[in-house]
Amino acid sequence: MTALLFLLLIGTAAATIRISCVGDSITVGVCSSTTHGYPAVLQSLLGDEYEVSNFGVSGTTMLKKGVCGPPPDGDCAYWDTATYTAAVNSTPDIVTIMLGTNDAKQFNWVGVQDQGDSFVTDYISMINVFKNLSSNPKIYLMIPPPLYPPFPYNMSSTVINQIFPQMIPKLAAQTNVGVIDVFDALGGANLTQPGITCDGCHPVDKGYMEIAATMYKVITGA
């Protein structure tokens, strides 16, 4: 019996730590090679003790009423995607949330919010959804990368480069969750890494690697 118990004990592997990365096209890895989206790089940095899952959906918003383009264009809320449902059902130990770049488009940040929706309110709602999961995950809010010239896709550089770096840490403090500062890692307010994106918004491989390295340091305390 003792020998059998010993074999069972040594055959029991430590539980894998599951990380669910929630986000938009930057999480998907647009402009990266097939192996350099930041969730894939994070997986390689963390190793087999972790399982990093990419729950990114291009074009999506934190705003529950976010749209893909000027009205009457269609629904682009992350909330309404099958990927969001999959993320909620992923039994995560850690959740990272990086949404906001599509919310910063003029027709969302001004148009949708002028109609009564609220980025802050919807962000807190999403934090609470993940907080209330039975797996009790650690949650990190990620400040999105800076927006570089030519400031594409009708995105507001004021929102991304000035408002989010102040707002998201305050949201993290208010809701007692962690924060990962991708914004400063990729050049910050002074836009010190102009070659870090392919189009002003989406990082190239070097940028995705820096995002993953920043996440690694925070998650592991390295």
VOBA-1610 file (N, C-alpha, C; in pm, whole numbers, padded with zeros to 5 digits, always signed):
BEGIN
Met+00083-00121+00000Met+00000+00000+00000Met+00086+00126+00000Thr+00194+00122+00081Thr+00283+00237+00087Thr+00349+00261-00048Ala+00392+00155-00114Ala+00455+00167-00245Ala+00357+00223-00347Leu+00231+00178-00341Leu+00130+00227-00434Leu+00105+00376-00412Leu+00097+00416-00285Leu+00075+00557-00254Leu+00190+00642-00305Phe+00310+00592-00291Phe+00428+00664-00339Phe+00422+00684-00489Leu+00383+00578-00561Leu+00373+00589-00706Leu+00266+00688-00748Leu+00156+00689-00675Leu+00050+00785-00706Leu+00096+00928-00683Leu+00170+00948-00575Leu+00217+01082-00543Leu+00315+01134-00647Ile+00410+01052-00686Ile+00509+01100-00782Ile+00450+01111-00921Gly+00338+01044-00945Gly+00274+01053-01075Gly+00177+01168-01085Thr+00156+01238-00977Thr+00062+01350-00978Thr+00137+01478-01013Ala+00111+01531-01130Ala+00180+01652-01173Ala+00119+01775-01106Ala+00202+01874-01087Ala+00152+02001-01034Ala+00050+02059-01131Ala-00052+02122-01077Ala-00157+02178-01161Ala-00101+02288-01251Thr-00140+02285-01376Thr-00099+02388-01470Thr-00171+02519-01439Ile-00099+02629-01444Ile-00157+02761-01420Ile-00209+02813-01553Arg-00339+02836-01559Arg-00404+02878-01684Arg-00414+03030-01690Ile-00363+03088-01799Ile-00370+03232-01822Ile-00458+03256-01944Ser-00561+03337-01926Ser-00651+03372-02036Ser-00628+03518-02074Cys-00585+03539-02199Cys-00555+03674-02249Cys-00675+03727-02328Val-00743+03824-02272Val-00861+03886-02333Val-00818+04013-02405Gly-00865+04032-02529Gly-00826+04153-02599Gly-00879+04161-02741Asp-00818+04253-02817Asp-00861+04280-02953Asp-00754+04233-03051Ser-00733+04306-03162Ser-00640+04260-03265Ser-00495+04259-03218Ile-00462+04341-03117Ile-00326+04337-03063Ile-00304+04205-02990Thr-00406+04154-02924Thr-00397+04023-02861Thr-00396+03912-02965Val-00476+03928-03070Val-00475+03831-03180Val-00334+03821-03237Gly-00266+03935-03248Gly-00129+03936-03300Gly-00117+03989-03441Val-00206+04080-03480Val-00198+04140-03613Val-00062+04207-03631Cys-00001+04183-03744Cys+00132+04232-03784Cys+00246+04148-03726Ser+00214+04047-03647Ser+00320+03960-03596Ser+00338+03843-03692Ser+00449+03772-03676Ser+00464+03646-03746Ser+00375+03544-03675Thr+00368+03424-03728Thr+00278+03323-03670Thr+00319+03283-03529Thr+00441+03311-03488Thr+00487+03266-03356Thr+00515+03379-03259His+00488+03504-03299His+00530+03615-03214His+00417+03701-03161Gly+00293+03656-03168Gly+00190+03724-03091Gly+00224+03713-02944Tyr+00188+03811-02864Tyr+00238+03812-02726Tyr+00192+03693-02642Pro+00070+03637-02660Pro+00039+03518-02580Pro+00132+03400-02611Ala+00168+03384-02738Ala+00258+03275-02775Ala+00398+03296-02716Val+00445+03421-02720Val+00576+03450-02662Val+00572+03431-02511Leu+00465+03477-02448Leu+00451+03459-02303Leu+00454+03311-02267Gln+00388+03229-02346Gln+00389+03085-02322Gln+00532+03030-02324Ser+00611+03074-02422Ser+00748+03024-02431Ser+00833+03073-02314Leu+00806+03193-02264Leu+00882+03245-02151Leu+00846+03173-02021Leu+00718+03142-02004Leu+00672+03081-01878Leu+00696+02931-01871Gly+00693+02864-01985Gly+00719+02721-01986Gly+00597+02636-01957Asp+00621+02508-01936Asp+00515+02408-01929Asp+00430+02416-01803Glu+00474+02490-01703Glu+00392+02503-01581Glu+00271+02593-01604Tyr+00270+02662-01719Tyr+00161+02753-01752Tyr+00097+02712-01883Glu-00030+02748-01897Glu-00102+02731-02024Glu-00163+02866-02060Val-00107+02930-02164Val-00151+03064-02204Val-00246+03051-02322Ser-00367+03104-02308Ser-00467+03095-02413Ser-00498+03234-02468Asn-00509+03242-02601Asn-00534+03369-02669Asn-00684+03383-02695Phe-00747+03477-02625Phe-00889+03504-02643Phe-00909+03643-02704Gly-00826+03674-02803Gly-00839+03801-02873Gly-00936+03794-02989Val-01006+03904-03013Val-01096+03918-03128Val-01072+04055-03191Ser-01030+04054-03316Ser-00997+04180-03383Ser-01119+04273-03392Gly-01093+04401-03373Gly-01195+04503-03392Gly-01291+04525-03278Thr-01274+04450-03169Thr-01376+04453-03064Thr-01350+04561-02958Thr-01458+04593-02887Thr-01456+04701-02789Thr-01491+04652-02649Met-01448+04728-02550Met-01496+04708-02414Met-01638+04759-02401Leu-01670+04866-02470Leu-01806+04920-02468Leu-01907+04814-02511Lys-02009+04794-02431Lys-02110+04693-02462Lys-02189+04728-02587Lys-02192+04856-02621Lys-02263+04900-02740Lys-02166+04949-02848Gly-02039+04906-02838Gly-01939+04947-02934Gly-01973+04900-03075Val-01937+04984-03173Val-01967+04953-03312Val-01837+04943-03392Cys-01849+04882-03510Cys-01732+04859-03595Cys-01696+04981-03680Gly-01792+05069-03697Gly-01772+05188-03778Gly-01883+05286-03750Pro-01882+05399-03821Pro-01989+05498-03797Pro-02126+05436-03816Pro-02222+05472-03730Pro-02358+05419-03743Pro-02410+05439-03885Pro-02482+05339-03939Pro-02540+05223-03868Pro-02454+05097-03877Asp-02322+05110-03874Asp-02236+04993-03881Asp-02263+04899-03764Gly-02215+04772-03777Gly-02258+04666-03687Gly-02190+04662-03552Asp-02235+04568-03471Asp-02191+04545-03334Asp-02047+04495-03332Cys-01963+04559-03251Cys-01825+04513-03235Cys-01789+04495-03087Ala-01886+04478-03001Ala-01860+04460-02858Ala-01796+04323-02833Tyr-01687+04322-02759Tyr-01624+04194-02722Tyr-01722+04107-02647Trp-01809+04170-02571Trp-01907+04100-02490Trp-01994+04004-02572Asp-02018+04037-02697Asp-02113+03963-02780Asp-02047+03855-02865Thr-01921+03825-02838Thr-01850+03725-02917Thr-01849+03589-02847Ala-01839+03485-02928Ala-01824+03350-02872Ala-01692+03338-02797Thr-01593+03417-02837Thr-01462+03414-02770Thr-01473+03463-02627Tyr-01554+03565-02604Tyr-01576+03613-02467Tyr-01635+03501-02382Thr-01735+03433-02435Thr-01795+03321-02361Thr-01691+03214-02332Ala-01605+03186-02430Ala-01500+03085-02409Ala-01402+03129-02302Ala-01369+03258-02299Ala-01277+03309-02197Ala-01337+03295-02058Val-01465+03329-02045Val-01534+03317-01916Val-01537+03172-01870Asn-01549+03080-01965Asn-01559+02937-01933Asn-01424+02865-01929Ser-01314+02940-01936Ser-01181+02878-01948Ser-01120+02838-01814Thr-01191+02858-01705Thr-01143+02826-01570Thr-01003+02884-01548Pro-00988+03014-01568Pro-00854+03072-01561Pro-00805+03090-01418Asp-00673+03083-01402Asp-00608+03122-01277Asp-00563+03268-01283Ile-00537+03313-01405Ile-00495+03451-01430Ile-00570+03500-01554Val-00620+03622-01548Val-00684+03685-01663Val-00614+03817-01691Thr-00574+03839-01815Thr-00523+03970-01855Thr-00624+04031-01952Ile-00652+04159-01934Ile-00750+04229-02018Ile-00682+04347-02084Met-00681+04347-02218Met-00628+04462-02292Met-00725+04498-02405Leu-00821+04581-02369Leu-00918+04636-02463Leu-00916+04788-02450Gly-00956+04856-02556Gly-00962+05001-02549Gly-00925+05072-02678Thr-00838+05012-02759Thr-00795+05083-02881Thr-00912+05105-02976Asn-01003+05009-02986Asn-01119+05029-03073Asn-01224+05119-03007Asp-01227+05120-02874Asp-01314+05214-02803Asp-01269+05358-02828Ala-01139+05376-02857Ala-01084+05510-02877Ala-01117+05568-03014Lys-01184+05490-03098Lys-01229+05545-03226Lys-01338+05649-03201Gln-01336+05755-03278Gln-01424+05869-03254Gln-01570+05828-03243Phe-01615+05738-03331Phe-01758+05702-03330Phe-01795+05618-03208Asn-01695+05561-03138Asn-01722+05490-03013Asn-01700+05580-02891Trp-01581+05641-02882Trp-01548+05717-02761Trp-01642+05835-02742Val-01679+05900-02852Val-01771+06013-02843Val-01913+05967-02874Gly-01932+05906-02991Gly-02067+05873-03035Gly-02141+05778-02943Val-02081+05662-02912Val-02149+05562-02829Val-02165+05611-02686Gln-02060+05671-02631Gln-02069+05718-02492Gln-02166+05834-02479Asp-02179+05915-02585Asp-02277+06023-02582Asp-02420+05969-02575Gln-02436+05842-02617Gln-02569+05781-02615Gln-02594+05705-02484Gly-02503+05716-02389Gly-02529+05664-02256Gly-02444+05547-02212Asp-02372+05482-02306Asp-02282+05374-02265Asp-02158+05435-02201Ser-02089+05358-02120Ser-01974+05410-02046Ser-01859+05310-02048Phe-01743+05354-02097Phe-01625+05268-02100Phe-01588+05222-01960Val-01587+05315-01865Val-01548+05281-01728Val-01646+05182-01667Thr-01775+05210-01681Thr-01876+05120-01625Thr-01867+04981-01685Asp-01849+04973-01815Asp-01841+04842-01881Asp-01712+04770-01844Tyr-01604+04845-01826Tyr-01477+04783-01785Tyr-01492+04721-01646Ile-01553+04795-01554Ile-01573+04742-01419Ile-01664+04620-01423Ser-01763+04622-01510Ser-01851+04505-01524Ser-01774+04382-01567Met-01681+04399-01663Met-01603+04284-01708Met-01509+04235-01598Ile-01447+04327-01527Ile-01362+04286-01415Ile-01442+04202-01317Asn-01562+04245-01286Asn-01645+04173-01190Asn-01688+04036-01242Val-01712+04024-01371Val-01745+03893-01427Val-01633+03794-01397Phe-01510+03835-01426Phe-01397+03744-01404Phe-01366+03726-01256Lys-01386+03831-01177Lys-01365+03819-01033Lys-01456+03714-00971Asn-01576+03702-01025Asn-01676+03615-00966Asn-01669+03471-01015Leu-01571+03439-01098Leu-01556+03301-01143Leu-01514+03212-01026Ser-01554+03087-01033Ser-01523+02993-00925Ser-01373+02967-00912Ser-01298+02989-01021Ser-01153+02967-01017Ser-01080+03080-00946Asn-01152+03190-00915Asn-01096+03303-00840Asn-00964+03353-00901Pro-00969+03395-01029Pro-00844+03430-01095Pro-00784+03562-01047Lys-00653+03572-01060Lys-00584+03699-01046Lys-00606+03775-01176Ile-00643+03902-01166Ile-00676+03981-01285Ile-00576+04095-01301Tyr-00532+04113-01425Tyr-00444+04223-01459Tyr-00506+04306-01571Leu-00514+04437-01553Leu-00553+04528-01659Leu-00427+04574-01730Met-00428+04568-01862Met-00311+04606-01940Met-00336+04741-02006Ile-00244+04834-01985Ile-00252+04964-02054Ile-00207+04941-02198Pro-00291+04967-02297Pro-00254+04937-02437Pro-00130+05012-02482Pro-00066+04962-02586Pro+00050+05032-02642Pro+00014+05172-02690Pro+00114+05262-02695Pro+00087+05396-02747Pro+00048+05393-02894Leu-00028+05493-02935Leu-00064+05510-03075Leu+00038+05602-03140Tyr+00097+05555-03249Tyr+00200+05629-03321Tyr+00143+05688-03450Pro+00209+05793-03504Pro+00170+05841-03637Pro+00176+05725-03737Pro+00083+05722-03830Pro-00012+05828-03869Pro-00143+05828-03792Phe-00145+05773-03670Phe-00265+05769-03586Phe-00384+05712-03664Pro-00375+05582-03698Pro-00467+05522-03796Pro-00604+05486-03738Tyr-00690+05440-03828Tyr-00818+05377-03795Tyr-00914+05467-03717Asn-00901+05599-03737Asn-00989+05694-03669Asn-00978+05683-03516Met-00861+05635-03467Met-00838+05625-03324Met-00785+05758-03269Ser-00825+05791-03150Ser-00783+05915-03087Ser-00652+05895-03012Ser-00548+05967-03053Ser-00421+05959-02981Ser-00434+06019-02841Thr-00526+06113-02825Thr-00549+06171-02691Thr-00601+06065-02595Val-00697+05986-02641Val-00754+05881-02556Val-00648+05776-02523Ile-00578+05727-02626Ile-00484+05616-02606Ile-00357+05662-02534Asn-00305+05778-02570Asn-00175+05820-02519Asn-00182+05909-02394Gln-00300+05962-02364Gln-00312+06049-02247Gln-00415+05999-02145Ile-00531+05958-02193Ile-00638+05919-02100Ile-00616+05779-02044Phe-00593+05681-02131Phe-00579+05543-02083Phe-00466+05524-01982Pro-00347+05584-02003Pro-00239+05563-01905Pro-00272+05615-01766Gln-00367+05708-01755Gln-00411+05757-01626Gln-00533+05678-01575Met-00625+05650-01665Met-00752+05587-01628Met-00736+05442-01585Ile-00660+05364-01659Ile-00656+05220-01634Ile-00589+05186-01500Pro-00477+05250-01463Pro-00425+05224-01328Pro-00523+05263-01218Lys-00599+05370-01239Lys-00700+05409-01139Lys-00810+05303-01130Leu-00851+05249-01245Leu-00950+05141-01244Leu-00897+05019-01171Ala-00770+04987-01194Ala-00710+04872-01127Ala-00708+04892-00976Ala-00672+05012-00932Ala-00670+05041-00789Ala-00810+05038-00730Gln-00905+05093-00804Gln-01043+05099-00757Gln-01103+04960-00739Thr-01066+04867-00828Thr-01124+04733-00826Thr-01032+04629-00761Asn-00917+04676-00711Asn-00823+04590-00641Asn-00773+04475-00729Val-00731+04511-00850Val-00669+04414-00941Val-00533+04467-00982Gly-00457+04384-01052Gly-00323+04423-01094Gly-00325+04504-01223Val-00209+04561-01254Val-00195+04638-01378Val-00062+04601-01443Ile-00063+04594-01577Ile+00058+04568-01655Ile+00074+04684-01752Asp+00186+04754-01742Asp+00207+04877-01819Asp+00277+04848-01951Val+00198+04811-02049Val+00250+04790-02184Val+00279+04924-02252Phe+00206+05026-02212Phe+00220+05159-02273Phe+00363+05210-02264Asp+00418+05214-02145Asp+00555+05263-02129Asp+00657+05168-02190Ala+00627+05038-02186Ala+00721+04940-02241Ala+00741+04959-02391Leu+00641+05014-02460Leu+00651+05032-02604Leu+00669+05177-02647Gly+00718+05260-02556Gly+00755+05394-02596Gly+00689+05506-02521Gly+00577+05477-02455Gly+00514+05574-02368Gly+00469+05702-02435Ala+00444+05803-02354Ala+00389+05930-02403Ala+00481+06002-02499Asn+00612+05979-02487Asn+00707+06045-02575Asn+00729+05970-02706Leu+00659+05858-02723Leu+00665+05781-02848Leu+00810+05755-02890Thr+00885+05694-02799Thr+01030+05677-02821Thr+01067+05558-02908Gln+00967+05478-02950Gln+00998+05362-03034Gln+00914+05367-03162Pro+00940+05460-03252Pro+00855+05478-03370Pro+00854+05358-03464Gly+00953+05271-03455Gly+00955+05154-03542Gly+00890+05031-03481Ile+00822+05048-03368Ile+00771+04934-03294Ile+00637+04885-03348Thr+00573+04960-03438Thr+00446+04918-03498Thr+00461+04906-03649Cys+00365+04836-03709Cys+00362+04824-03855Cys+00275+04932-03918Asp+00187+04993-03837Asp+00088+05084-03894Asp+00053+05199-03800Gly+00124+05212-03690Gly+00092+05311-03589Gly+00016+05254-03471Cys-00044+05136-03489Cys-00126+05074-03385Cys-00075+04936-03345His-00056+04848-03443His-00023+04708-03414His+00129+04688-03407Pro+00178+04627-03300Pro+00323+04606-03288Pro+00377+04509-03392Val+00504+04525-03423Val+00578+04424-03498Val+00630+04322-03397Asp+00701+04220-03445Asp+00745+04112-03356Asp+00819+04162-03234Lys+00908+04261-03253Lys+00983+04313-03139Lys+00889+04369-03033Gly+00784+04436-03076Gly+00688+04492-02982Gly+00613+04385-02907Tyr+00571+04280-02979Tyr+00500+04171-02911Tyr+00591+04100-02811Met+00718+04090-02845Met+00811+04028-02750Met+00828+04116-02626Glu+00828+04249-02644Glu+00839+04337-02528Glu+00713+04332-02441Ile+00597+04320-02505Ile+00474+04304-02429Ile+00481+04179-02343Ala+00521+04067-02405Ala+00529+03940-02332Ala+00631+03947-02219Ala+00744+04011-02245Ala+00847+04022-02141Ala+00797+04106-02023Thr+00722+04211-02052Thr+00665+04294-01946Thr+00564+04214-01864Met+00480+04137-01932Met+00383+04052-01863Met+00453+03948-01776Tyr+00557+03888-01830Tyr+00632+03786-01758Tyr+00685+03840-01626Lys+00742+03958-01630Lys+00800+04017-01509Lys+00694+04041-01402Val+00576+04089-01444Val+00471+04117-01348Val+00412+03989-01293Ile+00383+03893-01381Ile+00317+03769-01340Ile+00406+03686-01248Thr+00535+03682-01278Thr+00625+03598-01200Thr+00694+03674-01087Gly+00685+03806-01091Gly+00757+03886-00991Gly+00905+03889-01014Ala+00947+03858-01138Ala+01091+03851-01169Ala+01152+03992-01172
//
